[in-house]
Amino acid sequence: MSGITRPDGSYGAVAKIFHWVSVPLMIFAIASGCVIGFIRDSSKFEFYAIHESLGFTLFLVAVARLAWRRFNPPPPLPDHLPPLMRRAAEGAHHALYAVLIIQPVLGFFGTNAWGFPMAGATAYLGFIDFPKFMEANATLGTILLAAHKYLGWAIIALLFAHIGGAIYHHTIRRDGTLMRII
């Protein structure tokens, strides 16, 4: 294709808003999660509150996105995409939706298992307490937060693949794929 165009199969305005609201939430959730281990103990709760609030908000946005998507399906992928690219795009999108739901759940359950529900110093958005729903269990907390950590690295890899694919389509193939979400 000679030039980058805005394809007919663009996402709707609501889907675009969900997508672009998720971006800064993910950036800040990942960044805050990466630095928590380096924060002084006296300030850790503030970082946990920020990280957990970002994660839970991202969870809510992802669930809302999926609900919206259920009744407002995305435009079909362009016919010119080879089957392997089509499968890779669909797989990456499904994986991103899955991890955007599973990751906050693992974090929420993990911190609860350590005896720290989203309450008090780590309340959602600083003022919404969630009740404790399990007794402290360090073994379970360790397992859940390890899974949360490794899934965090998987999210970063998926994001690089997703962004790399968008850049590839925009700069190499010049097929308008990126313009579907802008």
C-alpha positions as CSV (number, residue, x, y, z in Angstrom):
1,M,0.0,0.0,0.0
2,S,1.4,3.4,-0.9
3,G,0.1,5.5,1.9
4,I,-1.3,5.3,5.4
5,T,-5.0,5.8,5.4
6,R,-7.8,5.6,7.9
7,P,-9.4,2.2,7.2
8,D,-13.1,1.6,7.1
9,G,-12.8,-0.9,9.9
10,S,-12.0,1.7,12.7
11,Y,-13.0,1.1,16.3
12,G,-15.8,3.1,17.7
13,A,-15.3,6.1,20.0
14,V,-16.1,4.2,23.2
15,A,-13.7,1.4,22.3
16,K,-11.0,3.9,21.6
17,I,-11.6,5.7,24.9
18,F,-11.3,2.3,26.8
19,H,-8.1,1.6,24.9
20,W,-6.5,5.0,25.6
21,V,-7.6,5.1,29.2
22,S,-6.0,1.7,29.8
23,V,-2.6,3.0,28.5
24,P,-1.7,5.4,31.3
25,L,-3.2,3.1,33.9
26,M,-1.0,0.3,32.7
27,I,2.1,2.5,32.5
28,F,1.7,3.8,36.1
29,A,0.6,0.4,37.5
30,I,3.7,-1.3,36.1
31,A,6.0,1.6,37.1
32,S,4.7,1.7,40.6
33,G,4.9,-2.0,40.9
34,C,8.5,-2.0,39.8
35,V,9.6,0.6,42.3
36,I,7.8,-0.6,45.4
37,G,10.7,-2.8,46.4
38,F,13.0,0.2,46.5
39,I,10.8,2.5,48.6
40,R,11.5,3.2,52.2
41,D,9.3,1.3,54.6
42,S,7.8,4.6,55.9
43,S,6.4,5.4,52.4
44,K,5.6,1.9,51.2
45,F,1.9,2.0,52.1
46,E,1.4,5.0,49.9
47,F,3.0,3.3,47.0
48,Y,0.9,0.1,47.6
49,A,-2.2,2.3,47.8
50,I,-1.4,3.9,44.4
51,H,-0.4,0.6,42.8
52,E,-3.4,-1.3,44.1
53,S,-5.8,1.5,43.2
54,L,-4.3,1.6,39.6
55,G,-4.6,-2.1,39.3
56,F,-8.2,-2.3,40.6
57,T,-9.2,0.6,38.3
58,L,-7.5,-1.2,35.4
59,F,-9.5,-4.3,36.3
60,L,-12.8,-2.3,36.3
61,V,-11.9,-0.8,32.9
62,A,-11.0,-4.2,31.5
63,V,-14.3,-5.7,32.6
64,A,-16.2,-2.7,31.2
65,R,-14.2,-3.0,28.0
66,L,-15.1,-6.7,27.7
67,A,-18.8,-6.0,28.4
68,W,-18.8,-3.2,25.8
69,R,-17.0,-5.5,23.3
70,R,-19.6,-8.2,23.9
71,F,-22.4,-6.0,22.6
72,N,-20.3,-3.9,20.2
73,P,-17.9,-6.2,18.5
74,P,-14.7,-4.8,17.2
75,P,-14.3,-4.3,13.4
76,P,-13.1,-7.3,11.6
77,L,-9.4,-7.5,10.8
78,P,-8.6,-6.3,7.3
79,D,-8.8,-9.0,4.6
80,H,-5.2,-8.3,3.5
81,L,-3.7,-9.6,6.7
82,P,-2.0,-13.0,6.2
83,P,-3.4,-15.8,8.4
84,L,-0.4,-16.0,10.7
85,M,-0.6,-12.2,11.4
86,R,-4.4,-12.5,12.0
87,R,-3.8,-15.3,14.6
88,A,-1.0,-13.4,16.2
89,A,-3.1,-10.3,16.6
90,E,-6.1,-12.2,17.9
91,G,-3.9,-14.1,20.3
92,A,-2.2,-11.0,21.6
93,H,-5.5,-9.2,22.2
94,H,-7.1,-12.1,24.0
95,A,-3.9,-12.6,26.1
96,L,-3.9,-8.8,27.0
97,Y,-7.6,-9.0,28.1
98,A,-6.9,-12.1,30.1
99,V,-3.9,-10.6,32.0
100,L,-5.7,-7.3,32.6
101,I,-8.3,-9.2,34.6
102,I,-6.1,-12.0,36.1
103,Q,-3.2,-9.7,37.2
104,P,-5.2,-7.4,39.6
105,V,-7.1,-10.4,41.0
106,L,-3.8,-12.1,41.8
107,G,-2.5,-8.9,43.5
108,F,-5.7,-8.4,45.4
109,F,-5.8,-12.0,46.7
110,G,-2.1,-12.0,47.3
111,T,-2.1,-8.9,49.5
112,N,-5.2,-10.3,51.3
113,A,-3.4,-13.5,52.0
114,W,-0.5,-11.5,53.5
115,G,-3.1,-9.9,55.8
116,F,-3.3,-6.5,54.0
117,P,-6.8,-6.0,52.4
118,M,-7.5,-2.8,50.5
119,A,-8.4,-0.9,53.6
120,G,-7.0,1.8,55.8
121,A,-3.7,2.9,54.5
122,T,-4.1,1.0,51.3
123,A,-7.9,1.7,50.7
124,Y,-9.0,1.9,47.1
125,L,-8.5,5.4,45.9
126,G,-7.4,6.3,49.4
127,F,-10.9,6.1,51.0
128,I,-12.9,3.0,49.8
129,D,-12.2,0.1,52.2
130,F,-12.7,-3.4,50.9
131,P,-13.4,-6.0,53.6
132,K,-10.8,-8.6,54.5
133,F,-12.1,-11.9,53.1
134,M,-9.4,-14.4,54.2
135,E,-7.1,-15.0,57.2
136,A,-3.5,-14.3,56.7
137,N,-1.6,-17.2,55.0
138,A,2.0,-16.4,54.2
139,T,2.5,-19.5,52.0
140,L,-0.5,-18.6,49.8
141,G,0.5,-14.9,49.8
142,T,4.0,-15.8,48.6
143,I,2.6,-18.0,45.8
144,L,0.0,-15.5,44.6
145,L,2.4,-12.5,44.7
146,A,5.0,-14.5,42.9
147,A,2.4,-15.3,40.2
148,H,1.5,-11.6,40.2
149,K,5.1,-10.6,39.7
150,Y,5.8,-13.1,36.8
151,L,2.5,-12.2,35.1
152,G,3.6,-8.6,35.4
153,W,6.7,-9.5,33.3
154,A,4.4,-11.3,30.8
155,I,2.3,-8.2,30.5
156,I,5.4,-6.1,29.7
157,A,6.3,-8.7,27.0
158,L,2.7,-8.6,25.6
159,L,2.8,-4.8,25.5
160,F,6.1,-4.8,23.6
161,A,4.6,-7.3,21.1
162,H,1.4,-5.2,20.8
163,I,3.2,-1.9,20.4
164,G,5.8,-3.5,18.1
165,G,3.0,-4.9,15.9
166,A,1.3,-1.5,15.7
167,I,4.6,0.1,14.8
168,Y,5.4,-2.6,12.2
169,H,2.0,-2.1,10.6
170,H,2.3,1.6,10.6
171,T,5.9,2.0,9.4
172,I,6.7,-1.1,7.4
173,R,3.4,-2.4,6.0
174,R,1.8,1.1,6.0
175,D,-1.6,-0.6,6.0
176,G,-3.6,1.7,8.3
177,T,-3.9,-0.9,11.1
178,L,-2.7,1.5,13.7
179,M,-5.2,4.1,12.5
180,R,-8.1,1.9,13.5
181,I,-7.6,2.7,17.2
182,I,-6.5,6.4,16.8
